[in-house]
């Protein structure tokens, strides 16, 4: 049984879900959550992105395509290993498949998180226009506070 953390020791947050996508900003978010909220229970959550992808078509456009199940299985297995290697004693992990925004928000709700910590990525204007920011979407849709963390630029 997991013992609940003393919220006063972690800035008032006892259960913190950390979104992990293995990027530098995600690692910065995890490091910050571990140091700034010492004593809080952490859940490291990763979503293997299984949204519809697009492939080029003969007319110069793109056609939606579902990901190959074998490839998705390989990605899930690799992601599970990477996530387990990041885990420290007392932390929980959750590996999901689907849309990262929905997956992280659903995981936070199921787990009872009172804070979500995610990294932010620098994007070009065109990429941001078409894809938006996962972190922005989480902030906009989350019923609990969200802390976004940007990795230091090198």
Buried (B, 14 or more C-beta within 10 A) or exposed (E): EEEEBEBEEBBEBBBBBBBBBEEBBBBBBBEBBBEBBEEBBBBBBBBBBBEEEEEEEEEEEEEEEEBEEEEBEEBBEEBBEEBEEBBEEEBBBBBBBBBBBBBBBBBBEEBEBBBBBBBBBEEEEEEEEEEEBBBBBBBEEBEBBBBBBBBEEE
